[in-house]
Amino acid sequence: MFAELTPELLATPEGAEAQRILRACVHCGFCLATCPTYQLLGDELDSPRGRIYLMKGMFEGQPVSGLTQHHLDRCLTCRACESTCPSGVQYGKLVDIGRHYLEQRQPRSRQDQFKRSALKTVLTTPWLFKFLLGAGRLVRPFLPEALRHKLPLPQTAGLLPRARHSRRMLVLEGCVQPDLAPNINAAAARVLDRLGISVFSAPKAGCCGALAHHLSDESAAHQAMKRNIDAWWPHVTQGVEAILMTASGCGTQVKDYGYQLRNDPQYAERASQISALTRDLSEVLLKELEGTPEERRLFLQSLGLRSPLPAARIAFHAPCTLQHGQQLKGVVEQLLTAAGAQLTPVPEAHLCCGSAGTYSLLQPELSHRLQVNKLKALTSGHPELILTANIGCLTHLAAGSSTPVRHWVEWLDTCLAPHGA
C-alpha cells in the first residue's frame, strides 16, 4: 500500500516503522475472516483493513475525529489478523503506533480519561488491587448477579517447593494474578521442581507494562519495563536459565521488550537479552518432555502421573496472546494430550474470548458477546473442565461459565502425585 506520511511523522522512528508496515499491506481482505469485531458487527471500519485505512489517513495528515478513536478503541489487539495475513503485516505494532499518535491529536472526555487512569492505577498497584478485591469479596453476597460473577472467590496457593536445584528460572508474579489465582505460579513451581528446576521471583519486578502500553501510556509502560529489567538483571548475569511466564499476555509483552526499548541507548541491549531469555511455561515443559507423544507420556508416568486422571475431558482455550502473539499454537495441547487428556473440539478456536486486558471493562457489550460465543464453542464438546493459559481469559470465562475454568498447569499439577509420594 502506498502511503505518504507527513514529513514530521516520517522523521520519527515511529513514523518510519508505520510506513514500513503500511507498505506491506495489499488490502487483500484475508484478515476480515478472522477479525472478531468484524465478525460481530460486519462494519469494514471494525476490521483490520478498515482500521489500517483510518490510520493511513491520520498519518498522512487528514483530520481525525472521534470516529477514528471509536473504531481503534473497538480493536481487541488479538492479532488473529497477523496469523492470517499472507503479507506478514505487523498489525499489532501499527495499531499501537496509531493509538499513541491519536491520543496526542484527539482529546478524550474527562470521564474516559478518569476511567483509563483509574484502571492503570488500580490494576498495576498490588496493595490497592488487593484491598479493593478484598472489600469487593466482603460485599459479594449483596452485589447484583452480574457483578458477583466478576469477583472470583479466594484461592490458596498450596505448598511452594524449596529452591534446591542448580537449574534456576525466574518467574514473573504479575500485577493481578497473585491475588486472583495464586496457585498458578505455585503449581508451575511444583511441576518444574519434579524436573529438577527451581523457580523463584524477583521481589522488585511487577506489572509487565502491557496494560499501560495498550492504553497508549508509553511513558508508564516503559517505566514498568525498565523496572523489571533492573530487577531481573542481577539474576541474568548470574546465569539464570530463563525468565518464565505463566500468563501468556505478560509473555507476549516481555518478549517484546527488545522492540519496545530498541531506541533507548541505556536499556536497548539489556531489553533484547531479556526478551531472548523469556519463555512461556509451555515452551519450557515441551522442551523438557522432548520425544514422541508416547515418550512424553511415559516420562510423565515416571513423574507420578495419576490413573485415573482427576478430569479427562478437557476443552482448551488458547489465548490470543499465546496463539497469535507468541505463535505457540498447539504447544499446550501437546502437553495435555501427553498427560492423557481427551481434548474436546473447540469451533473457531482462533477467535478472541473478549477479555483482552482492559477491553472487558472498556467495551463491556462487545466483550460480553464474545464471551458468550467463546463459551458456547468451548462447551460444545461437553468437557468436564475448561483450561486456559492467561489470567485475564481465565477470570473472564469463569465469570460466565458453569463449567470450571482453570489454568492448564494447575490441572497438570493435580494429575501428578505429590513429589516424593
Secondary structure, DSSP 8 states (H G I E B T S, - for coil): ------HHHHTSHHHHHHHHHHHH-----GGGGG-HHHHHH--GGGSHHHHHHHHHHHHTT----HHHHHHHHT-----HHHHH-TT---HHHHHHHHHHHHHTTS---HHHHHHHHHHHHHHH-HHHHHHHHHHHHHTGGGS-HHHHHHS--------------SEEEEE---SSHHHH-THHHHHHHHHHHHTTEEEE--TT----SHHHHHTT-HHHHHHHHHHHHHHHHHHHHTT--EEEESSHHHHHHHTTHHHHTTT-TTTHHHHHHHHHHEEEHHHHHHHHT-S-HHHHHHHHHHTTB-SS-S--EEEE---HIIIIIS--TTHHHHHHHHTT-EE---TTTTS--S-TTTHHHHSHHHHHHHHHHHHHHHHTT--SEEEES-HHHHHHHHTT-SS-EEEHHHHHHHHB--TT-
